[in-house]
Amino acid sequence: MESNSKSTMPCAACKHLRRRCTEDCLFLPYFPAAEPEKFMAVHRVFGASNISKMLQDVPVTDRGDAAASLVYEATARLQQPVYGCVALIASLQKRVFQLQSELDEVSATTMRLRTQLSSALSFIVSSPQSPPLACAAEEGSSHEHNKQLQQCQYGYSYPQMKDYYTEL
Ligand SMILES: [Zn+2]
């Protein structure tokens, strides 16, 4: 049943070469009739005879990958007659270098920001939490002094408090 369906559906190679496709056709697993453009490309660039030899030179388990790479190379060669797939590789390498350069810049910025954050955190931790000099005001004094003490409890530094009262 299955062999009948295969015999009535020739592979793309046999269909293009107008020959009878058999069950053990070398091209059948890799060049299905539904994708004729793949065989057309490899046939134009390498020739059917060379494709047959190249597929036979590799183990059966690797023939699928070999056929795929032949299609890839042939398609690239048809699009880029001078450089073929080398043009694609060069373009991708250039992109990799660009992205690596951007990544290096981002990494450097990250390192710089981490250093700044670390410095800021160590400054905050090392800052004294005891009330500043202006908070040493005597208790029970005027309303002004009570306000000053409240400000000290919120951790304002002495120069900031001084500016605050100057504005008042
Ligand atoms: Zn065939």
Boltz pocket constraint, residues with backbone or C-beta under 6 A from the ligand:
constraints:
  - pocket:
      binder: B
      contacts: [[A, 10], [A, 11], [A, 12], [A, 13], [A, 14], [A, 15], [A, 20], [A, 21], [A, 22], [A, 25], [A, 26], [A, 27], [A, 28]]
      max_distance: 6.0
